[in-house]
Amino acid sequence: MYTTQMDAARQGIITPEMKKVAQKEHMSEEALRALIAAGQVIIPANKNHKCLDPNGIGEKLQTKINVNLGTSRDCMDMDMEMKKVQNAVDMGAHAIMDLSSFGDTRKFRQKLTAECPATLGTVPIYDAVVYYHKALKEITTKEWLDIVEMHAKDGVDFMTIHCGINRSTAKRFKEAKRLTNIVSRGGSIIFAWMEMTGNENPFYEHYDWILDICRKYDVTMSLGDACRPGCIADASDISQIEELVTLGELTKRAWEKDVQVMIEGPGHMPLNQIQANMEIQKTICKGAPFYVLGPLVTDVAPGYDHITAAIGGAIAATYGASFLCYVTPAEHLRLPDLNDVKEGIIASKIAAHAADIAKGIPGAKDWDYQMSTARKNLDWEEMFNLAIDPEKARNYRKSAAPEKEDTCSMCGNFCAVKNMNRILDGEIVSIFDE
């Protein structure tokens, strides 16, 4: 018998989830088991998430992407959020994170765990504020912890819990001064609670109890980065790094109880700091999978932050990040709509695939080789089928139909591919006479 995927791996047991993930990743079950046993790969798989199609996250695996969604006070349409979920799954998102902050959050969460095959994550800190519906400072330590157990029972596969911002790191944060302070919602909530009550962060103080809950249901700990930088001016500062050191210590304690762990990271960060941050994380957290938001490489692109995040995400994944949290064009502006979700997923998928090529993930280049072959053959239908967004590719070509079917409206008879194919086949090329 085993309690968690890590426990099974350490006993030499190949679980059904490991079998599925090994098949997806084109690697041996034994190689995957060894990585899980070492904490370098996780398979978030709550025992109560019965419809789960498991995915592995970590070393030597394909880079995975997560989609954030959920209700808010201004946008409470659960049916619309479920439509986003379905679209995200259809587009290949590996994980859905429910960040609902208003309404009947438990009903929505239970619907997700009953119907959604993707890996599911939540942030219990948000839900506590909604569930108890009282002043923040009136929430008790026990109430904070009870929400964690509720989410575990409901079938959530991983939970973001901001354990690293204890009273010590909070003191350092106040002394260090930042341009944008704490931009993590969960981090800001628990920081405010500590300031108002004078108490220690309950998730840090009672970390062993939380681990026992995670072990019972096989919930993966996603150690939240309350001090992630919210602008490039704050990147790699003392608050971020000190919290990361604490997360490294908490990772070791989780592994001692066979609880799977991933570490959350920046945030906003200039290009030249990303590689170093990935290497520091791998060192401090002993190779635990790294889950990054972006990183967004500039602060000046509202409306285009899916692009700033994809640039940073590709670099981060190339140098060690295993899991990219998508960012939509609506970031910093509003709750994303269906089209925003699509644009965010596509940008994140491009970043993940580009990184997989750079990392030499088996099979990653094959997709590109097939596309290049279709382009050489001017096989437009095959190009559409292989495209990361077939619908958009088809619509672009349809919107400006060329005179000649084997060209596009950009080059027409000047098409280099067409002319090279013909001249190498011994044909005559006469561009203007055709």
N, C-alpha and C positions, 0 to 999 in steps of 0.2 A: 504493500500500500504506500501511497505517497500523498503529500498535502499540496504541493505546488509543482509547477513545471521545473523549477530549480531543484527541488527536493528529488523529484524523479530522476532528473539528469545526473545528480550526484550519486544516486543509487545505481546508475547504469541502466535505468528503465527508459525505453523509447515509448513516449505517449502517443495516442492517436493524433494529437495536435502537432507533435514533432514530425510524424510521418507526412502530414499534409504540407507542412512548411518546407520540409526537405524536398518534397516533390516540386513545389513552386519555385524553389531556389536552385534546383538542379544540382543539389549537393548531397552527399551521403548522410544518412540518418545519424551515423556515429559522429561525424564531424560536427553536425549541428548540436548533438547532445553535449559534446565536449565544450562547445562555446557557451551553451546555456549554463552548464555546471560552473563555468568560470565567471559568469555574470556578464559576459561580453555580448550575449544575445538574449533577448527576452521574447516570450510569446504571451502577451497579455490575454488571459483566457479565464474569466470568472466562471466558476462551476455552475452558476445560475444563469449564464448567458447561453441558453440552449441552441439558439440558431446561429451561433458564431461560425464564421468561416475564418479560421485563425491565420494571423500573419506574424512573421518573425521580424524583429527590429534589432539591428546591431551589426557587428563586425562581419565583413565578407558577404553581407546580404544586400539585395537591392535596396536603394534608398526609398523609404516610405513617406507618404504624405498624409497629413491630417487636415480635416475641414472643421472649422469652428462654426457653430450656429446656435440657435436657441432664442427663446422669447425675451422681450424686454418690456418695460412699462409702456414704451411708445409703439411697440410692434408685438402684439399678443396673439397673432394668428398661428395656432399650432398646426393647422392643416398646411399652411404655407411652409412652415419649418419642416414638416414631414416630406413635403414635395422636394425641398432642398436636399433632404437626406437621400431620397430615392435617386435624384439626379446625380448627387455626388457619388453614390455607390455605382450607378450606371457608368459614370465617367472614370471609374477606377480608383477612387479615393480609398485608402486602406483603413482609415480611422475617422470616426466622427466624434467631436467633442461637444457635448451639450453644455453650453454656458448660460442656460436660461436663468433670468434674474427677475421674473415676474410671472404671476399666474399659478396654475396648478402644475408646478414643476415635477412633482413625483409622478403624476399621470403621464406626462410627456416622456419622462425617463423610463418608466415601465413599458410604455409603448415601444420605445426604442429597443430595449433589451428583449422584447417579445418578437419584434419583427425585423430588426436591422442586423444583417450578417457581418457588417464591418466591426472592427474593434471599437469599443465605446469608452469614452473618457468623460469625467466630470470634475468640477471644482467644488467640493463640499462647502467651502467657506461661503461662496455665493448663496448656496441653497439654504444655509442656516439663517441668513438674514431674511430670506423670503419666507421660510417655513415657520419661524417663530414670530415673525411680524411684530417685533418690538424694538425698542431703542438698542442700538449696537452695544452700548456699555452694560445693558441688562442681561445679555446672553451669558450664560454660565459656562464654565469649563466643561461640565458634564454635557450640556446641550451641544457644544461644538463637537464633542466626541461622538455623541449619539447620531449626529448626521452622517459621520463617516461610516458607522455601522449600517445605517439605513441604505446608503448608496451601495455598500458591499452586498447586502441582502438583495437589493434590486437587480443585481447582475452586472454592475459596471466593471469593465475589464481593467481600467487604470484610473487612478485618481491623482489630480494635481493637488498636493498639500504643501503649503508654504511653511515648512518646518525650520528652514535655515535662518529666518529672521528672528532670532531670540533677543533677549534684552541686551545682550552684549553686542551683537551686530547692529541692533537698533541704535545703541549709544554711539557706535562708531559712525553710523550713517549720519546722525545729527551733527557730529563734530566735523565730518568731512565736507559737508555742504555740497549740494548738487544743483545743476541748472534746472532739471525737471523733476527733482525729488524721486518719489516712488511712483512709477506708472503702472505697475502690476495692480489689477483690481483686487485680487486676493491679498497681495502683500500690503496694499494700503489699508484694507479693512482690518487685518490682524494687527498692523502697526498702530492704527488708531485705537483699537481695543486695548492693547497693552498700555498705551499712553493714558487712556482714560481710567483704566482700572488699576494700573500699577502691577498687574500680574504678568507672569511669564507666559509666553506663547504656549497655549495648551497643547498644540501639536508637537512642539519640541519637548515640553515637560513630560508628556505622556506618550512619547514616541514608541516605547516598547508595547504599550497597549494597542496602539494603531497597527504595529507590525503583527501582533497576534490576530487582529481582525483580518488583515491582508492575508496572512497565512491560512486562516480558516476557509476563506472563500477563493483563495488564489487571485488576489487583486495585486496588480503591479503598482508599486509606488512610483509616481512621477514627481520627483522632488522639485517643487516650484521655486523659481528664481524671483523672489520678491524684489530684489535689488537689480534686476536686469536694467541696463541703460535704456532710457527713453529718448535719448538724443545722442548724436555722435560725440558731443562734448563730454558726456558722462561715461563713455565707453571705457572699459578696462580700469575703472577707478577702484579705490580701496574698498568701497561698499560691495561692489560686484565680486571682487576677488575674495574678500573675507567670507562672504556668504558661500562662495564656491568651496572654500576650505571646509566650512561646516557641513556642506552637502557631501563632501568626500567622507567625512567621519560618519555621517548618517548612512551612507551607502554600505560601509563596512558592517555597521550594526544590523542592517536589513539582511545582508547576505548571511550573517551568523544565524538568522532565523529562516533561511531558505526563501526569503521574500525577494521577488524580482524587482529591479530598480532601473529607472532611467533618470537622467539629469536634464533639467530644462535650462536653456541658455538664451543669450541675447537674441532679440532686442535690436537696438540701433547700434551700428558699429561701422567705422570706416573700413574700406577694403584692406588696407595694409595691416589691420589688427586681427583679421578673422583667422588666419592660419595659426597664429600664436595662441589665440584663445582656444581653438580646438585642441591643440597639443597640450596646453595647460590643463584643460578639462580631463583629457585622457590620462594624464599623469596623476592628478589629484584624486580622481574618481576611479582609478584602476581599470580603465577601459569600459566602464559602464556606458551603455548607449546614450548618445547626446541628442536631445530634442530641442531644436532651435526655432524661434519665431523670426523668420527672415534669414539672417539679419538684414535689416534695412540699411542700405549703404549711404543714404543721404536723407536729410530731413525736409527737403524742399519740394517734394513731388506729390502732394495730396491729389487724389484722383488717379495716380499712377503708381501707387505703392506696391501693387502686385509685381511691377517691374523692378523697383528698387529691392524688393524682397527676393525676387528670383535671382538677381545678380548675386546678392549675398548668400542665398541658399545654395547656389551651385558651388561657390567657393567653400562654404562651410562643409558641405557634404563631401567635396573632393578631399578635404583634409581631416575628416573624421566624424562629422555629424551623420547620424543614421536616420533621422526622422525630421522632416520639414513640416512646420505648421504653415499652412497656406496663409497668404495675405491677399485681400481683395482690393480692387480699386476704391472701395468705400472705406478702407481703413482710415481711422481718425475722423471720419465724416458722418457715418450713419450705419445702421444695421444693413448688411448686404442683401440685395434682392437676388432673384434667380440668376440673372445675367452676371451680376458681380461674382456670385459663387462660381459660375462657370469660368469666368476670366481668371479668378484666383486659382482654381484647380489646374487649368491649362498652364499657367505660368509656373506653378509649383512642379507640375509633372515635367516640364521642360528642364527646369533646374535639376530635378532629381535624376533624370535620364542623362543629362550632360555630365553630371558627377559620376554616375555609374560607368560611363565610357572612360572617364579619366581614371577611375579606380580599377579599371580592368575587370569589372563584374562579368562573369561568364554570360555570354549571350547578348550583352548590351549593344555591342557594335553590329550584331546581326541585323537588327531592325534598320539601322542606317544603311547597311550594305544593300538590303532589299529595296529601300527607297532610291538609292543611287542607281541601282539596276533599272528600276522602273523609269527613272528620269532619262537614263541613257537610251532606253527603248521608246521613249515618248509615249509610255503607257499611262495615260491620264487616269483611267479608272483605278489602276493598281496604285498610283500615287495617292489618290483620294482614300483608298482603303487603308493604306499604311500611315496616313497623316495622323498626327496627334489629335487633330480636330477635323475629321472628315467633312463635317457639315460646312464649316467656314471655308475650307479649301474649295469645295464644290461651288459655293455661292460666289466666291470671288471670280472664279473662271466663268461662271454663268453670267455674271453681271457685265462682262465685257467679252463677249464671244468673239474669237478670232475669225478671220476670213478662211484660213486653212486650219482644219481640225488638228493637224499634227504640230501646231505651233500655239503660242499664246499672243495676246494683244500687245505685249511688251516688245517682242522682237520680230514677230511675223516671219518673213522669209530670211531675216538676218539671224535666225536662231542658230547659235553655234553648235548645239547638240545635233540638230537636224543636218546641218551642212557637213559636219565632221563625219557623221554616219555615212552620208552619201559619198563624200570624196574618198573615204577609206574603203568603200565598197566598189570604187572604180567608176563612179557615176560623174557626170558633168554637173557642176554647180553654177547656175546662172541666176543670181538672186533677183534682179529686176525684171527678168523675162518670165518668171514663173507665175 
